[in-house]
Structure formats: C-alpha cells, structure tokens
Amino acid sequence: MALPQHNPIDFGWFNKGVALDHISTIQFFCECCGKETIQEQFKLVVGQVLGFGTPFFVQPFMKRQSTKGKIGGTRGLITQCTVCDSLWPFDHTGREVLAAAGISVDGLISETHIADYEKRKAEESSTTTTEQNSKSKARKLD
C-alpha cells in the first residue's frame, strides 16, 4: 500500500527506510490549526527490530518498510495534519514511539506554520488574562 501525499517521510520528520504503515484518514484535533482537521494516521516502529522484509541490498532504494512481521522496537500511532503537516501522537503509544525516536512527545509543529501557531497561542493567553481581569468584584462609582 502506498503512502498518502501527506506523510512523515516526504515531509522530513523521519528518514527513508523507517517502518511506517498508513492506517487510515481521520478527523483529529490539530494543536497548530486550533481545530479538528483531516489527518493521516500511521503506525510507526522505531528501535531495533527483527523480522521479514526487503533484502538488505534493496533497502536503500525503498522509501519505507512495512511494520508487518517486525519483532521488537517500539510501536505507536501518530497522525499528520493534512492542512499544516504537523506531526502529533495519537495516544499514549504515539507518545512512547516519539520519545523512542528522540522527538518531542507533544508533537512537532511544521516550520511553515509555527508563526501562526505562536500568534494563536498568544491571542488565547491574552484573552484568558483579560477574562480574569474582567471578573473583578470592584464596582464602578458614578
């Protein structure tokens, strides 16, 4: 099965040859976009694995390996947003596999959308401080 257009190998999150399988296309919340978006879900295996696969002399030419038939390593589910290409853990196994790969367990924000993400986070924090200040019990005197 081929990888979809938005995948972690083509975007550069992982090197060629990583054991990665496309599971499905889902609706999932994207921290970078700030809303639910369509995301590609993948199963990833990192670490030392044993098992069947392509012969060692063909592997340098392969984009990826399948996760089927692999023993060992850390397995987990990750998602990649189709809008901003940010990479997120799907569940606790996704956090474990990202940690094993040496990546932030909270996910990776695309460099092309990091400014939008920081701007949205700053706006959210300023609105929460404004709401806290507006809840003052002081009364206005006429």
Z-matrix of the N, CA and C atoms (Angstrom, degrees):
N
C 1 1.449
C 2 1.530 1 108.40
N 3 1.291 2 117.41 1 132.43
C 4 1.457 3 122.46 2 -178.65
C 5 1.523 4 110.76 3 -78.57
N 6 1.303 5 114.80 4 156.72
C 7 1.461 6 120.16 5 176.85
C 8 1.524 7 109.75 6 -79.42
N 9 1.335 8 118.08 7 149.72
C 10 1.462 9 120.33 8 176.92
C 11 1.528 10 111.09 9 -71.32
N 12 1.315 11 116.22 10 174.28
C 13 1.462 12 121.22 11 -178.05
C 14 1.526 13 111.50 12 -60.36
N 15 1.326 14 117.40 13 -42.72
C 16 1.458 15 121.93 14 178.11
C 17 1.523 16 108.04 15 -93.68
N 18 1.326 17 116.75 16 105.28
C 19 1.460 18 120.48 17 179.07
C 20 1.521 19 109.29 18 -144.75
N 21 1.339 20 117.20 19 153.73
C 22 1.461 21 121.02 20 -174.54
C 23 1.528 22 114.98 21 -65.73
N 24 1.318 23 118.20 22 -22.78
C 25 1.462 24 120.03 23 -179.39
C 26 1.523 25 110.02 24 -76.70
N 27 1.330 26 117.91 25 -48.35
C 28 1.466 27 120.59 26 179.81
C 29 1.523 28 111.40 27 -65.32
N 30 1.336 29 117.55 28 -33.62
C 31 1.463 30 119.82 29 -178.78
C 32 1.527 31 111.76 30 -77.87
N 33 1.326 32 117.84 31 -19.86
C 34 1.457 33 120.48 32 176.18
C 35 1.516 34 115.18 33 103.54
N 36 1.333 35 117.84 34 6.57
C 37 1.468 36 119.28 35 177.80
C 38 1.520 37 110.92 36 -69.97
N 39 1.346 38 118.03 37 -33.98
C 40 1.459 39 122.62 38 179.69
C 41 1.524 40 109.66 39 -130.12
N 42 1.328 41 115.65 40 155.19
C 43 1.463 42 121.65 41 178.78
C 44 1.525 43 110.75 42 -78.33
N 45 1.326 44 114.89 43 162.63
C 46 1.458 45 119.86 44 174.21
C 47 1.515 46 109.75 45 -60.87
N 48 1.312 47 116.10 46 147.77
C 49 1.453 48 121.20 47 176.35
C 50 1.512 49 114.62 48 93.39
N 51 1.330 50 118.61 49 -4.89
C 52 1.464 51 120.64 50 179.19
C 53 1.529 52 109.15 51 -69.39
N 54 1.335 53 116.35 52 147.46
C 55 1.469 54 120.68 53 178.60
C 56 1.520 55 108.56 54 -78.79
N 57 1.321 56 117.16 55 106.82
C 58 1.462 57 123.18 56 -172.75
C 59 1.518 58 109.09 57 -143.40
N 60 1.325 59 116.82 58 129.87
C 61 1.465 60 121.68 59 176.73
C 62 1.518 61 110.03 60 -125.98
N 63 1.327 62 116.91 61 136.49
C 64 1.461 63 121.75 62 174.55
C 65 1.518 64 108.09 63 -77.87
N 66 1.332 65 116.26 64 126.20
C 67 1.458 66 121.16 65 -178.14
C 68 1.527 67 110.82 66 -95.75
N 69 1.349 68 116.44 67 -55.30
C 70 1.464 69 119.58 68 -176.95
C 71 1.521 70 110.22 69 -166.27
N 72 1.317 71 115.36 70 174.85
C 73 1.455 72 123.05 71 171.98
C 74 1.519 73 106.77 72 -109.73
N 75 1.349 74 116.75 73 125.43
C 76 1.463 75 120.99 74 -172.83
C 77 1.522 76 111.11 75 -133.01
N 78 1.334 77 115.65 76 165.91
C 79 1.466 78 122.84 77 168.68
C 80 1.517 79 106.67 78 -92.80
N 81 1.344 80 117.99 79 123.91
C 82 1.458 81 121.98 80 -176.67
C 83 1.518 82 108.31 81 -148.46
N 84 1.329 83 116.93 82 149.46
C 85 1.462 84 120.93 83 -178.52
C 86 1.526 85 110.26 84 -73.23
N 87 1.331 86 115.92 85 129.79
C 88 1.462 87 122.50 86 177.81
C 89 1.524 88 108.38 87 -106.38
N 90 1.323 89 117.03 88 120.41
C 91 1.466 90 121.77 89 179.45
C 92 1.524 91 111.04 90 -62.78
N 93 1.319 92 117.02 91 -36.58
C 94 1.457 93 120.91 92 -177.86
C 95 1.528 94 111.60 93 -69.33
N 96 1.323 95 117.16 94 -45.08
C 97 1.465 96 121.44 95 -179.81
C 98 1.527 97 111.64 96 -78.55
N 99 1.329 98 117.26 97 -24.99
C 100 1.454 99 121.32 98 179.75
C 101 1.512 100 113.68 99 79.20
N 102 1.320 101 118.11 100 17.80
C 103 1.458 102 121.75 101 -179.31
C 104 1.525 103 109.18 102 -156.75
N 105 1.321 104 115.73 103 172.71
C 106 1.459 105 119.90 104 174.82
C 107 1.523 106 109.08 105 -75.21
N 108 1.316 107 114.76 106 131.04
C 109 1.460 108 120.66 107 179.27
C 110 1.521 109 109.11 108 -131.54
N 111 1.317 110 115.87 109 170.50
C 112 1.461 111 120.59 110 174.69
C 113 1.523 112 106.90 111 -78.58
N 114 1.332 113 115.87 112 128.65
C 115 1.453 114 120.79 113 -178.53
C 116 1.519 115 110.42 114 -132.27
N 117 1.317 116 114.59 115 150.11
C 118 1.457 117 121.35 116 176.14
C 119 1.521 118 107.74 117 -92.20
N 120 1.330 119 116.73 118 131.10
C 121 1.456 120 121.57 119 -179.10
C 122 1.527 121 109.33 120 -103.94
N 123 1.346 122 116.03 121 134.98
C 124 1.448 123 121.71 122 -177.32
C 125 1.521 124 110.62 123 -129.64
N 126 1.342 125 115.74 124 152.00
C 127 1.463 126 122.05 125 168.52
C 128 1.522 127 105.62 126 -103.85
N 129 1.327 128 115.37 127 129.45
C 130 1.452 129 121.84 128 -175.56
C 131 1.518 130 109.43 129 -123.00
N 132 1.327 131 117.03 130 139.53
C 133 1.463 132 122.67 131 174.68
C 134 1.522 133 107.20 132 -123.10
N 135 1.336 134 116.54 133 123.13
C 136 1.468 135 121.04 134 177.46
C 137 1.526 136 108.89 135 -124.72
N 138 1.302 137 115.96 136 160.22
C 139 1.457 138 121.22 137 -179.57
C 140 1.517 139 110.69 138 99.76
N 141 1.323 140 115.57 139 -169.81
C 142 1.462 141 121.63 140 -179.76
C 143 1.525 142 109.64 141 -75.57
N 144 1.319 143 116.45 142 119.55
C 145 1.458 144 121.07 143 178.68
C 146 1.520 145 109.74 144 -124.87
N 147 1.298 146 114.63 145 148.94
C 148 1.456 147 122.64 146 173.26
C 149 1.513 148 107.51 147 -121.55
N 150 1.297 149 116.60 148 152.14
C 151 1.451 150 118.27 149 176.52
C 152 1.504 151 112.08 150 149.95
N 153 1.306 152 113.50 151 -176.24
C 154 1.448 153 120.99 152 -178.38
C 155 1.518 154 110.06 153 -82.50
N 156 1.268 155 116.08 154 152.96
C 157 1.452 156 121.36 155 178.37
C 158 1.505 157 109.75 156 176.67
N 159 1.290 158 116.49 157 -155.82
C 160 1.456 159 121.10 158 -179.97
C 161 1.524 160 109.85 159 -75.02
N 162 1.311 161 117.45 160 151.08
C 163 1.474 162 119.81 161 177.45
C 164 1.535 163 110.96 162 -60.80
N 165 1.329 164 116.15 163 151.53
C 166 1.457 165 120.71 164 -174.81
C 167 1.525 166 113.01 165 -60.55
N 168 1.340 167 118.24 166 -28.66
C 169 1.460 168 120.17 167 -178.78
C 170 1.530 169 112.64 168 -80.27
N 171 1.337 170 117.78 169 -10.23
C 172 1.464 171 121.56 170 177.53
C 173 1.528 172 110.63 171 -99.67
N 174 1.337 173 117.98 172 -22.94
C 175 1.461 174 122.13 173 -174.27
C 176 1.529 175 114.86 174 -55.09
N 177 1.342 176 120.84 175 -38.48
C 178 1.474 177 118.56 176 179.56
C 179 1.523 178 113.94 177 -61.13
N 180 1.320 179 117.49 178 -21.01
C 181 1.452 180 121.01 179 -178.36
C 182 1.524 181 113.19 180 -94.43
N 183 1.322 182 116.83 181 -7.82
C 184 1.463 183 121.99 182 -178.69
C 185 1.523 184 109.89 183 -87.76
N 186 1.320 185 116.54 184 142.24
C 187 1.454 186 120.64 185 176.53
C 188 1.517 187 110.84 186 -72.67
N 189 1.321 188 116.80 187 -39.40
C 190 1.453 189 121.48 188 -177.13
C 191 1.514 190 109.33 189 -151.38
N 192 1.338 191 114.67 190 168.99
C 193 1.452 192 121.66 191 171.79
C 194 1.520 193 107.36 192 -113.47
N 195 1.301 194 116.05 193 158.44
C 196 1.454 195 120.48 194 175.36
C 197 1.525 196 108.90 195 -81.01
N 198 1.325 197 116.89 196 155.20
C 199 1.459 198 121.07 197 176.07
C 200 1.523 199 111.11 198 -86.12
N 201 1.317 200 117.51 199 -8.36
C 202 1.468 201 121.07 200 -178.95
C 203 1.521 202 110.43 201 -72.89
N 204 1.330 203 115.52 202 139.98
C 205 1.448 204 121.15 203 177.68
C 206 1.511 205 114.16 204 76.97
N 207 1.325 206 118.40 205 11.93
C 208 1.458 207 121.82 206 -179.48
C 209 1.517 208 110.15 207 -97.58
N 210 1.327 209 116.14 208 135.10
C 211 1.457 210 122.73 209 177.42
C 212 1.519 211 107.09 210 -116.71
N 213 1.333 212 116.58 211 134.09
C 214 1.456 213 120.82 212 179.54
C 215 1.507 214 111.15 213 94.06
N 216 1.300 215 115.52 214 -175.58
C 217 1.454 216 120.62 215 -179.20
C 218 1.517 217 111.56 216 76.12
N 219 1.300 218 115.76 217 178.18
C 220 1.460 219 122.67 218 178.03
C 221 1.511 220 108.47 219 -108.60
N 222 1.335 221 116.56 220 127.35
C 223 1.467 222 121.72 221 -179.43
C 224 1.521 223 109.73 222 -107.02
N 225 1.326 224 115.74 223 145.18
C 226 1.450 225 119.07 224 177.44
C 227 1.513 226 111.86 225 -165.73
N 228 1.346 227 115.12 226 165.15
C 229 1.462 228 122.09 227 179.39
C 230 1.520 229 109.49 228 -104.31
N 231 1.320 230 115.45 229 131.44
C 232 1.460 231 121.73 230 176.79
C 233 1.519 232 108.52 231 -129.41
N 234 1.327 233 116.47 232 160.76
C 235 1.463 234 120.99 233 176.40
C 236 1.524 235 108.99 234 -128.80
N 237 1.331 236 115.35 235 152.65
C 238 1.454 237 121.13 236 174.85
C 239 1.520 238 108.41 237 -128.89
N 240 1.322 239 115.35 238 125.42
C 241 1.466 240 122.14 239 -178.54
C 242 1.528 241 109.61 240 -67.57
N 243 1.327 242 116.85 241 136.21
C 244 1.462 243 120.38 242 179.05
C 245 1.526 244 111.93 243 -83.88
N 246 1.333 245 117.45 244 -10.16
C 247 1.467 246 120.86 245 179.15
C 248 1.525 247 110.60 246 -88.41
N 249 1.344 248 116.77 247 -50.97
C 250 1.466 249 120.45 248 -174.19
C 251 1.527 250 114.07 249 -113.50
N 252 1.329 251 118.91 250 -4.12
C 253 1.469 252 124.88 251 -179.93
C 254 1.521 253 113.90 252 64.83
N 255 1.330 254 118.40 253 19.53
C 256 1.459 255 120.94 254 175.54
C 257 1.525 256 109.58 255 -74.80
N 258 1.324 257 116.23 256 151.71
C 259 1.458 258 123.00 257 -175.75
C 260 1.521 259 109.22 258 -110.07
N 261 1.337 260 117.39 259 128.84
C 262 1.461 261 122.18 260 -176.12
C 263 1.524 262 110.77 261 -131.84
N 264 1.344 263 117.08 262 146.74
C 265 1.469 264 118.71 263 171.77
C 266 1.519 265 109.27 264 -73.38
N 267 1.320 266 117.23 265 140.48
C 268 1.458 267 120.66 266 179.94
C 269 1.525 268 111.38 267 -82.33
N 270 1.324 269 116.64 268 -37.26
C 271 1.465 270 121.64 269 -179.22
C 272 1.528 271 108.29 270 -153.07
N 273 1.335 272 116.91 271 -163.88
C 274 1.466 273 119.67 272 -178.30
C 275 1.526 274 112.42 273 -64.53
N 276 1.328 275 117.81 274 -29.95
C 277 1.466 276 119.45 275 177.39
C 278 1.528 277 110.41 276 -68.77
N 279 1.320 278 115.94 277 -32.71
C 280 1.464 279 120.25 278 176.47
C 281 1.515 280 111.32 279 -66.23
N 282 1.336 281 116.54 280 -39.09
C 283 1.465 282 120.12 281 176.25
C 284 1.521 283 110.87 282 -63.29
N 285 1.335 284 116.13 283 -41.53
C 286 1.463 285 120.63 284 -179.76
C 287 1.521 286 111.48 285 -64.04
N 288 1.326 287 117.20 286 -43.27
C 289 1.464 288 120.26 287 -177.80
C 290 1.527 289 110.58 288 -70.67
N 291 1.325 290 118.78 289 -35.17
C 292 1.463 291 120.35 290 176.64
C 293 1.524 292 110.46 291 -67.64
N 294 1.334 293 116.84 292 -39.67
C 295 1.465 294 120.10 293 177.13
C 296 1.524 295 110.40 294 -63.83
N 297 1.336 296 117.47 295 -41.14
C 298 1.462 297 121.20 296 179.19
C 299 1.527 298 111.51 297 -66.00
N 300 1.336 299 116.47 298 -28.41
C 301 1.466 300 120.66 299 178.53
C 302 1.524 301 111.88 300 -83.94
N 303 1.347 302 117.57 301 -4.31
C 304 1.460 303 121.16 302 179.91
C 305 1.514 304 113.32 303 80.83
N 306 1.326 305 116.17 304 26.09
C 307 1.465 306 122.39 305 -178.82
C 308 1.523 307 108.21 306 -112.64
N 309 1.315 308 117.69 307 153.61
C 310 1.460 309 121.93 308 178.15
C 311 1.527 310 110.05 309 -55.95
N 312 1.341 311 116.31 310 132.10
C 313 1.466 312 120.02 311 -177.70
C 314 1.523 313 112.02 312 -71.01
N 315 1.331 314 117.59 313 -13.93
C 316 1.460 315 120.77 314 178.22
C 317 1.518 316 112.67 315 -85.56
N 318 1.323 317 117.92 316 -6.23
C 319 1.451 318 121.70 317 178.66
C 320 1.515 319 111.86 318 108.23
N 321 1.321 320 115.39 319 176.67
C 322 1.460 321 122.34 320 -178.66
C 323 1.516 322 109.71 321 -124.32
N 324 1.321 323 115.38 322 131.58
C 325 1.465 324 120.80 323 179.46
C 326 1.527 325 108.17 324 -97.19
N 327 1.305 326 115.14 325 134.14
C 328 1.454 327 121.24 326 179.47
C 329 1.531 328 110.49 327 -59.32
N 330 1.343 329 116.38 328 137.88
C 331 1.462 330 120.72 329 179.97
C 332 1.524 331 111.95 330 -62.46
N 333 1.314 332 117.01 331 -29.03
C 334 1.460 333 120.40 332 -178.47
C 335 1.529 334 112.59 333 -75.32
N 336 1.331 335 117.73 334 -16.72
C 337 1.458 336 121.00 335 -178.06
C 338 1.526 337 113.45 336 -119.77
N 339 1.322 338 118.03 337 8.17
C 340 1.461 339 119.94 338 -176.22
C 341 1.527 340 111.71 339 -66.95
N 342 1.326 341 118.12 340 -34.51
C 343 1.462 342 120.70 341 178.89
C 344 1.530 343 110.49 342 -64.86
N 345 1.334 344 116.98 343 -42.59
C 346 1.465 345 120.33 344 177.68
C 347 1.523 346 110.83 345 -63.12
N 348 1.332 347 117.16 346 -39.92
C 349 1.461 348 121.98 347 179.19
C 350 1.529 349 110.80 348 -63.61
N 351 1.332 350 117.19 349 -46.75
C 352 1.463 351 120.64 350 -179.93
C 353 1.522 352 111.48 351 -65.20
N 354 1.335 353 117.77 352 -37.63
C 355 1.468 354 121.43 353 178.13
C 356 1.524 355 110.33 354 -64.59
N 357 1.328 356 117.01 355 -44.50
C 358 1.461 357 120.45 356 179.80
C 359 1.525 358 111.31 357 -64.82
N 360 1.329 359 117.74 358 -40.74
C 361 1.462 360 121.26 359 178.13
C 362 1.530 361 110.94 360 -64.71
N 363 1.335 362 117.76 361 -38.98
C 364 1.464 363 121.27 362 178.24
C 365 1.527 364 110.76 363 -65.76
N 366 1.336 365 116.79 364 -40.42
C 367 1.462 366 120.41 365 177.78
C 368 1.523 367 110.99 366 -65.03
N 369 1.337 368 116.56 367 -40.79
C 370 1.464 369 120.17 368 178.81
C 371 1.518 370 111.09 369 -64.03
N 372 1.334 371 117.46 370 -41.09
C 373 1.466 372 119.60 371 -179.41
C 374 1.522 373 110.93 372 -70.22
N 375 1.335 374 118.26 373 -34.29
C 376 1.472 375 119.86 374 178.68
C 377 1.527 376 111.13 375 -71.16
N 378 1.332 377 117.93 376 -34.53
C 379 1.462 378 119.39 377 177.85
C 380 1.523 379 111.32 378 -70.80
N 381 1.320 380 118.19 379 -33.33
C 382 1.468 381 119.57 380 178.14
C 383 1.518 382 110.99 381 -70.76
N 384 1.348 383 118.00 382 -36.12
C 385 1.472 384 119.32 383 177.38
C 386 1.520 385 110.38 384 -71.33
N 387 1.329 386 118.43 385 -34.49
C 388 1.464 387 121.54 386 176.75
C 389 1.519 388 110.42 387 -65.92
N 390 1.333 389 117.30 388 -41.08
C 391 1.457 390 120.79 389 178.23
C 392 1.524 391 111.20 390 -65.13
N 393 1.325 392 117.40 391 -37.58
C 394 1.460 393 120.32 392 178.52
C 395 1.516 394 111.00 393 -67.29
N 396 1.328 395 117.43 394 -37.47
C 397 1.466 396 120.76 395 178.82
C 398 1.524 397 111.50 396 -71.60
N 399 1.313 398 118.34 397 -31.00
C 400 1.461 399 121.18 398 -178.01
C 401 1.525 400 111.78 399 -76.36
N 402 1.310 401 119.08 400 -12.06
C 403 1.451 402 122.11 401 179.66
C 404 1.527 403 112.09 402 -88.16
N 405 1.301 404 116.79 403 18.13
C 406 1.458 405 121.54 404 179.92
C 407 1.529 406 110.13 405 -64.67
N 408 1.324 407 115.96 406 145.59
C 409 1.462 408 120.75 407 -179.27
C 410 1.518 409 112.04 408 -90.26
N 411 1.307 410 117.39 409 0.77
C 412 1.468 411 120.36 410 179.95
C 413 1.520 412 109.22 411 -70.74
N 414 1.332 413 114.79 412 140.88
C 415 1.473 414 119.65 413 179.69
C 416 1.521 415 109.26 414 -102.25
N 417 1.297 416 113.84 415 146.26
C 418 1.463 417 119.51 416 178.39
C 419 1.519 418 108.33 417 -81.03
N 420 1.328 419 115.93 418 131.10
C 421 1.451 420 120.34 419 178.21
C 422 1.517 421 110.01 420 -92.50
N 423 1.317 422 115.59 421 139.04
C 424 1.472 423 119.23 422 179.34
C 425 1.498 424 111.41 423 -89.67
